[in-house]
Amino acid sequence: MTTWTALTTLMGKPAADALGEAMERIEPAPTGVGVFEVEDDSGLWEVGGYFEGKPDVSALALLEATFGAKPFAISEVPETDWVAHVRRELAPVEAGRFFVYGSHDADQLPEGRVGLLIDAAMAFGTGHHGTTLGCLRAFDGLLEAGVTFEDVADIGCGTAVLAMAAARTTDASVIASDIDPVAVDVAEANMKANDMAGAVTCVAAAGFEEDALAAAAPFDLIFANILKGPLIMLAPDMAAHIKPSGHVILSGILNEQADEVIDVYARSGFNLVTRDEIVDWTTLTLRHGS
């Protein structure tokens, strides 16, 4: 099916957010609206809408005038096999000892690296996003520092790439959970694709609300690559399910949100170990207790 895009730029996040909200109300309505910072330190933000039919040029012109945006660039997008496209475009990701790749790049796995196969069809957690990359780097840093693990949990696991990384590099018992049952199915499929069937226990759960998680606790390490809101809500549960001196690796945190997350976790007995920014996203490594 042919779709359309309408893209513009303007200065500043508040104006961009307001334009994005206004764009959602025009007719015909877009099927989706995205607001992104242009990563060139210019202060520009890009606002884009995706349409099933050609957008109303007059409505877009009114938005341009109202919000002081550049003229919208309207483009027709032909039908595309996006999985095939992503396979061509996504290069392997290197994070310390870890090498995350698609099956189309299997011949590029360097000798001595820990390979994690995540195909493009698995839509979330391929390793290319700054949050997943940050978690892998943080975990690699703990391994480099000689930290050992016996029990690991991956909360909000998505593709379970983090759980697989733990299972591949430690002798720990690893459990992965996600609130979305589809993600659990994806995680189990990825285990099989990596010849790791049964290496990680995969369960559907919201936070720690599952008997298998309670039985596996306490943990030496908890990954949680989700969002700021759920991370803050989970802080007391994190403290309740972590071993003394255990670590948590948290991401899904915008850079400007990191201080708040650190403060909340400090009140639950966690101390900051490392803080890593990758473009817009921060990954935190925290240790419980002194």
Secondary structure, DSSP 4 states (H G I P E B T S, - for coil): --EEEEEEEEESHHHHHHHHHHHTTSSSPPSEEEEEE-SSSS-EEEEEEEESS---HHHHHHHHHHHTPPPPEEEEE----HHHHHHHHPPPEEETTEEEE-GGGGGGPPTTSEEEE--TTS-S--S-SHHHHHHHHHHHHHHHTT---SEEEEES-TT-HHHHHHHHHS--EEEEEESSHHHHHHHHHHHHHTT-TTSEEEEE-STT-SHHHHHH-SEEEEEEES-HHHHHHHHHHHHHHEEEEEEEEEEEEEGGGHHHHHHHHHHTTEEEEEEEEETTEEEEEEEE--
